[in-house]
């Protein structure tokens, strides 16, 4: 099954740019209750994922940085510890299974590398669970 069926489109995804500030990232994550959000460049290409952990490690390891001045630090200055892999829109749902074991979501790009949305782990697990139930029901029979 093509992943387009599971796609949460870009206009429904909370994302940031590398020029966004740590404060903006913290506020967006808190508001949406996310632990990670995609980063997109000026051309709309996926460039990485910023996580709560990335922000915490930057706070811990930067002298003089505290919550009150996080508006002065841009995300391009925050090292990213996770490299979420992307897939193209023509990928199959089976291609996502190994990725969602390590990622909360899988960024989806078009053939030019432009970000078009995400597929969340939850949808992949629900799909797999439904397939398992169908298979189980086939084996049991009527």
Secondary structure, DSSP 4 states (H G I P E B T S, - for coil): -BGGGG-EEGGGS-EE-TTSBHHHHHHHHHHHT-SEEEEE-TTSBEEEEEEHHHHHHHHHHSTT--GGGGGGSBGGGS-----PPEEETT-BHHHHHHHHTT-SEEEEE-TTSBEEEEEEHHHHHHHHHHHHHHHHHHHH--
